[in-house]
Amino acid sequence: MIEPALRALPGLGPLIISRICSQLSATTLTIAIGWQMYALTHSVSSLGYLGLAQFLPMVPLTFISGHVADRFNRRSVVLICQIMEVLSTGALAAIAAMHCLTPAYVYAFAAFYGTLRSFEMPCQQAFLPAIVPPQLLPRAQALMSSLFMTASIVGPSLGGLLYGLGSVICYSLATLGFALAFLGTLALKLRHKVASKEPVTFASVFAGLGFLNRRRDLLGAISLDLFAVLLGGATAMLPVYADSVLHVGPIGLGFLRAAPALGALFTSAWLSRHPLGGRAGITMFVSVIVFGIATIVFGASHITWISVVALMVLGAADVISVVVRSSLIQLATPDAMRGRVSAVNSLFIGSSNQLGEFESGMLGTAIGPEAAVIAGGVGTILVAATWIRLFPSLWALDRLEDVRPEEL
C-alpha cells in the first residue's frame, strides 16, 4: 500500500503505470523471444547470442544517450523510444502471425530493442527526482524497487504462460503493455528545465565520468555494485544446482529463481514504509557483506530450504544496497548531469549482470559450480572490505535525506 505522502504526489501514479507496464512487457518479451529462438534453432548458444544482441548496443551508445538525456526533453525521448517499442513489437507479432519469423529477425529485434533501452533508461531514471521532493526520495525509490521486483517475478511466468498460448498472443500483449507505458509517460508532468544546447564535444559527452571522478562517494557506490554482482553471480548457476546439487527439477528451479526476487520484494516494501535513518553508507557496506555471506551459504548448501532462504537473504541484502545507491545517485547529481550519470550507472548494472553470468559460467566450468559460487561470495566480501578503505566518504555517508547535489 502506498503511504499518503507519496500518494499525494500528482506525477507518481503515471510514472508507476509507465514503469510497471514497461517492465512487465520487457520481461515477458525476454522470456518469449528466448523460447522462440530455441524453437527456431534448438541451439543453447543462440540464447547467449540473443542476450548479447540486447546488451552490445548499450556499450557504444551509453555516453551518447546520456548526453541526449541531458540536452533534450527527457519525456520526449522516452515517448519516442516507447512508440518505437510499440511499433517494433507489433511488427514482430505480425511477422510471427505470417509464419515468416527467422532467427535473423529475432536477433535484429533484440539489437533494436537494446538500442531503444540504451536511450530510454537514462531518461527514465531521472524522472523520479523530478516528481518527488528530496526528503521523500528514499521512500519513493524503495516503493519503485518493490513494484519493479513484483514485475520481475510476474513477467517471466506471464511470458511462459502466454507463449504457451501462442507467440502471436504473447507479442501482441507485450505490444499492448508498451502502449500503456507510452500513455503513462504521456500523462507525466515533470519539473525539468532543458539545459542550453551546448555543442556536442568529447568533454561534454564524457562529462559523466568526470563528475563521478570528483564525487568519490558516487563512484564508490556504482563500482561496488559492479564488482559485487560481477563476483557474486550465484543465480547463473541455478539450473546446475536444481539439476545436479539439490535434485529438485524444473519446479524447484522455479522456486530458486523466485527466491531472490521475493526477498527483495519484501525488503523494498518494508523500506518504503520504514526508510533508512542514519549511517546509510555503513548499511550499504553491511548489506553487500551479507550478500556475500548468503552467496557462500547457498554455494555450500545441499538442503533445498536452506538454499531458498539463502537466496531470499541474498535478494533482500541486494535491494538495500540498490536503494542506498539509487537514492544517493539521484540526490547528489545535479539535474543537468543526471542523464549522463544515469547512463554510466545503467552500463555498470548491465555489465555486472551480463559479465557476472559469464564469469560464473567460466569459473564453474574450470573449478566446479559449488566452488565457483563460494569463491564468488568470498570475492564479494573482499571487495566490500577493500572499498571501505578506498572510499571513506561512502563509508561515512549518514542520512540520505541530507545529501544535496553538487554545484556545477
C-alpha positions in Angstrom: 0.0 0.0 0.0 1.3 3.5 -0.9 1.6 5.8 2.0 -0.4 9.1 1.9 2.7 11.4 1.5 3.6 9.5 -1.7 0.1 9.0 -2.9 -0.4 12.8 -2.8 2.3 13.4 -5.5 0.5 14.0 -8.8 3.1 12.6 -11.1 3.8 9.4 -9.2 0.8 7.4 -10.5 1.5 7.9 -14.2 5.2 7.1 -13.5 4.3 3.8 -11.8 1.9 2.8 -14.6 4.6 3.6 -17.2 7.5 1.8 -15.4 5.4 -1.3 -14.4 3.8 -1.8 -17.8 7.2 -1.3 -19.5 8.9 -3.8 -17.1 6.1 -6.4 -17.4 6.3 -6.2 -21.2 10.1 -6.3 -21.2 10.4 -9.4 -19.0 7.5 -11.1 -20.8 9.1 -10.4 -24.1 12.6 -11.6 -23.0 11.2 -15.0 -22.0 9.1 -15.2 -25.2 11.9 -14.4 -27.7 14.2 -16.8 -25.8 11.6 -19.7 -26.3 11.1 -18.5 -29.9 14.8 -18.6 -30.6 15.3 -22.0 -29.1 12.3 -23.3 -31.0 13.8 -22.0 -34.3 17.4 -23.1 -33.7 17.4 -25.8 -31.0 20.7 -24.3 -30.0 21.7 -23.3 -26.5 24.4 -21.0 -27.8 21.8 -19.0 -29.7 20.3 -17.9 -26.4 23.6 -16.5 -25.3 23.9 -14.6 -28.5 20.4 -13.3 -28.1 21.3 -11.8 -24.7 24.5 -10.4 -26.2 22.5 -8.8 -29.1 20.5 -6.8 -26.5 23.5 -5.8 -24.4 26.1 -4.8 -27.1 24.3 -1.7 -28.3 24.5 -0.3 -24.8 28.3 -0.2 -24.8 28.9 2.3 -27.7 25.7 4.3 -27.1 25.9 4.8 -23.3 27.7 8.1 -23.3 25.7 9.4 -26.3 22.4 8.5 -24.8 23.4 10.2 -21.5 24.3 13.4 -23.4 20.9 13.2 -25.2 19.1 12.8 -21.8 20.8 16.0 -20.5 20.4 18.1 -23.7 16.9 17.3 -24.8 13.5 16.9 -23.2 13.7 13.5 -21.4 10.0 12.9 -21.5 10.0 13.3 -25.3 13.0 11.0 -25.7 11.2 8.3 -23.6 8.0 8.8 -25.6 9.8 8.3 -28.9 11.5 5.2 -27.6 8.2 3.7 -26.3 6.3 4.3 -29.5 9.2 2.6 -31.4 8.9 -0.3 -28.9 5.1 -0.5 -29.7 5.8 -0.5 -33.5 8.7 -3.0 -33.4 7.0 -5.4 -31.1 3.8 -5.1 -33.2 5.8 -5.9 -36.3 7.3 -8.9 -34.5 3.7 -10.1 -33.8 2.7 -9.6 -37.4 5.7 -11.5 -38.8 5.0 -14.4 -36.3 1.4 -14.4 -37.4 2.5 -14.8 -41.1 4.9 -17.7 -40.0 7.8 -15.8 -41.5 9.9 -15.3 -38.3 13.5 -16.4 -38.7 16.5 -16.2 -36.2 17.8 -13.2 -38.1 14.5 -11.3 -37.4 14.7 -12.1 -33.7 18.4 -11.1 -33.5 17.6 -7.8 -35.3 14.6 -7.1 -33.0 16.8 -7.8 -29.9 19.5 -5.4 -31.1 17.0 -2.7 -32.0 15.3 -3.1 -28.6 18.6 -2.9 -26.8 19.3 0.3 -28.7 16.0 1.8 -27.6 16.6 0.8 -24.0 20.0 2.5 -24.0 18.3 5.8 -24.7 15.2 5.2 -22.6 16.8 4.1 -19.3 18.9 7.2 -18.5 15.9 9.4 -19.1 13.5 7.2 -17.1 15.9 7.1 -14.1 15.9 10.9 -14.0 12.1 11.1 -13.7 11.7 10.2 -10.0 13.7 13.2 -8.7 11.7 15.5 -11.0 8.5 14.3 -9.3 9.4 13.5 -5.7 10.9 16.1 -3.2 14.3 15.1 -1.8 13.0 14.2 1.7 10.7 11.6 0.2 13.0 10.2 -2.5 14.4 7.2 -0.5 10.8 6.1 0.3 9.8 6.5 -3.3 12.9 4.7 -4.5 12.1 1.8 -2.2 8.4 1.8 -3.5 9.6 1.7 -7.1 12.0 -1.1 -6.3 9.3 -3.2 -4.8 7.0 -2.7 -7.8 9.9 -3.4 -10.1 10.6 -6.7 -8.3 6.9 -7.6 -8.5 7.0 -7.1 -12.2 10.3 -9.1 -12.4 8.6 -12.0 -10.7 5.3 -11.9 -12.6 6.8 -11.1 -16.0 8.8 -14.3 -16.7 5.9 -16.5 -15.5 3.5 -14.5 -17.6 5.8 -14.8 -20.6 6.0 -18.6 -20.4 2.2 -18.9 -20.0 1.4 -16.5 -22.8 3.9 -18.2 -25.1 2.2 -21.5 -24.4 -1.0 -19.9 -25.8 0.9 -18.8 -28.9 3.8 -16.5 -29.8 1.4 -14.1 -31.6 -0.7 -13.6 -28.5 2.4 -13.1 -26.3 3.9 -10.5 -28.7 0.5 -8.8 -29.1 0.0 -8.4 -25.3 3.6 -7.1 -24.9 2.8 -4.5 -27.6 -0.3 -3.5 -25.6 1.9 -3.2 -22.4 4.3 -0.9 -24.2 1.3 1.2 -25.4 0.1 1.6 -21.8 3.6 2.6 -20.8 3.6 5.2 -23.5 0.2 6.6 -22.2 1.6 6.7 -18.7 4.6 8.7 -19.8 2.4 10.9 -21.9 0.5 11.8 -18.7 3.6 12.8 -16.8 4.2 16.4 -15.8 7.8 16.8 -14.8 9.8 19.7 -13.2 12.6 19.6 -15.7 14.3 22.5 -17.4 16.1 21.5 -20.6 19.7 22.7 -20.5 21.1 25.0 -23.1 22.1 23.2 -26.3 25.9 23.3 -25.9 27.9 21.8 -28.8 28.5 18.0 -28.7 32.1 17.7 -27.8 34.3 14.9 -26.4 34.3 16.6 -23.0 30.5 17.1 -22.8 29.7 13.5 -23.9 32.1 12.1 -21.3 31.3 14.6 -18.6 29.5 12.0 -16.5 32.8 10.1 -15.9 34.5 13.4 -14.9 31.7 14.1 -12.4 31.9 10.7 -10.9 35.7 11.1 -10.5 35.0 14.2 -8.5 32.2 12.6 -6.4 34.1 9.7 -4.9 31.1 8.5 -2.9 29.1 8.1 -6.1 31.9 6.4 -7.9 32.4 4.0 -5.0 28.7 3.2 -4.8 28.4 2.4 -8.5 31.7 0.4 -8.7 30.9 -1.5 -5.5 27.7 -2.8 -7.1 29.5 -3.6 -10.3 32.1 -5.8 -8.7 29.8 -7.3 -6.0 27.3 -8.5 -8.6 30.1 -9.5 -11.0 31.7 -11.8 -8.5 28.5 -12.9 -6.6 26.6 -14.2 -9.7 25.1 -17.2 -8.0 21.9 -17.0 -10.0 23.8 -18.1 -13.2 24.4 -21.5 -11.5 20.7 -22.1 -10.5 19.9 -24.6 -13.3 23.0 -26.6 -12.3 22.1 -26.6 -8.7 18.4 -27.5 -9.4 19.5 -30.5 -11.5 22.8 -31.8 -10.0 23.1 -30.5 -6.5 19.7 -30.1 -5.0 17.9 -32.5 -7.4 14.7 -30.6 -7.4 14.0 -30.5 -11.1 12.3 -27.7 -13.1 9.7 -26.9 -10.5 12.4 -26.5 -7.9 14.3 -24.3 -10.3 11.2 -22.0 -10.4 11.3 -21.6 -6.6 15.0 -21.0 -6.7 14.7 -18.3 -9.3 11.8 -16.6 -7.5 13.6 -16.6 -4.1 15.9 -13.6 -4.6 13.1 -11.5 -6.1 10.8 -12.4 -3.2 13.4 -11.4 -0.6 14.0 -8.2 -2.5 10.2 -7.5 -2.8 9.5 -8.0 1.0 12.5 -5.8 1.9 11.8 -3.0 -0.5 8.1 -2.9 0.6 9.4 -2.6 4.2 11.8 0.2 3.3 9.0 2.2 1.5 7.2 2.4 4.9 10.3 2.5 7.2 13.1 4.4 5.4 16.7 4.1 6.4 17.8 6.5 9.1 21.4 7.5 9.7 24.6 5.6 8.7 23.4 4.8 5.2 26.9 4.2 4.0 27.7 1.6 6.7 24.3 0.0 6.0 25.2 -0.3 2.3 28.5 -2.0 3.0 27.0 -4.4 5.6 24.3 -5.3 3.0 27.0 -6.2 0.5 28.8 -8.3 3.0 25.6 -10.1 3.9 25.1 -10.6 0.2 28.5 -12.3 0.0 27.7 -14.5 3.1 24.4 -15.6 1.7 26.1 -16.5 -1.6 28.6 -18.7 0.3 25.8 -20.4 2.3 23.9 -21.1 -1.0 27.0 -22.4 -2.6 27.7 -24.8 0.2 24.1 -25.9 0.8 22.8 -29.3 -0.3 19.4 -28.8 1.6 16.7 -27.1 -0.5 15.1 -25.0 2.2 18.4 -23.6 3.3 19.3 -22.8 -0.3 15.9 -21.0 -0.8 16.4 -19.0 2.5 19.9 -18.0 1.5 18.7 -16.8 -1.9 15.9 -14.7 -0.2 18.5 -13.2 2.1 20.7 -12.5 -0.9 17.9 -10.7 -2.7 17.0 -8.7 0.5 20.6 -7.6 1.0 20.9 -6.6 -2.7 17.8 -4.4 -2.6 19.1 -2.5 0.4 22.3 -1.7 -1.5 20.2 -0.8 -4.6 18.0 1.7 -2.6 21.0 3.4 -1.0 22.9 3.6 -4.3 20.0 4.8 -6.4 18.9 7.4 -3.8 22.5 8.7 -3.5 22.9 9.0 -7.2 19.7 10.8 -7.7 20.1 13.2 -4.7 23.8 14.0 -5.3 23.7 14.5 -9.1 22.7 17.9 -10.5 19.7 17.7 -12.8 21.8 18.9 -15.8 24.1 15.9 -15.3 21.6 13.3 -14.3 21.2 11.7 -17.8 25.0 11.1 -18.3 25.5 9.8 -14.7 22.4 7.5 -15.1 23.8 6.3 -18.4 27.1 5.3 -16.8 25.1 3.6 -13.9 23.0 1.7 -16.5 26.1 0.5 -18.3 27.7 -0.7 -15.0 24.5 -2.5 -14.0 24.2 -4.2 -17.4 27.9 -5.1 -17.4 27.7 -6.6 -13.9 24.7 -8.8 -14.7 25.9 -10.0 -18.1 29.6 -10.4 -17.3 28.7 -11.8 -13.9 26.8 -14.7 -15.6 29.7 -15.2 -18.0 32.3 -15.1 -15.2 30.3 -17.6 -13.1 29.9 -19.9 -16.1 33.5 -19.9 -17.0 34.7 -20.3 -13.4 32.1 -23.1 -12.8 33.5 -24.9 -15.8 37.0 -24.6 -14.5 36.6 -25.5 -10.8 33.1 -26.7 -10.5 29.8 -24.9 -9.8 29.9 -25.1 -6.0 33.5 -23.9 -5.7 32.7 -21.1 -8.2 29.7 -19.8 -6.2 31.6 -20.0 -2.9 34.6 -18.2 -4.4 32.3 -15.5 -5.7 30.8 -14.9 -2.3 34.3 -14.7 -0.7 35.3 -12.3 -3.5 32.2 -10.1 -2.8 33.2 -9.8 0.9 36.8 -8.9 0.0 35.6 -6.2 -2.5 33.4 -4.7 0.2 36.3 -4.6 2.7 38.6 -3.1 0.1 36.1 -0.4 -0.9 35.7 0.7 2.7 39.4 1.7 2.6 39.3 3.1 -1.0 36.1 5.2 -0.5 35.9 6.5 3.1 33.4 9.2 2.1 31.0 6.5 1.1 31.5 4.7 4.4 30.9 8.0 6.3 27.6 8.7 4.4 24.9 9.4 7.0 21.3 10.4 6.3 20.3 10.2 2.6 17.8 13.0 3.1 20.7 15.4 3.9 22.5 14.7 0.5 22.4 17.7 -1.8 23.6 18.0 -5.5 27.0 19.4 -6.2 27.1 22.8 -7.9 28.5 22.5 -11.5 
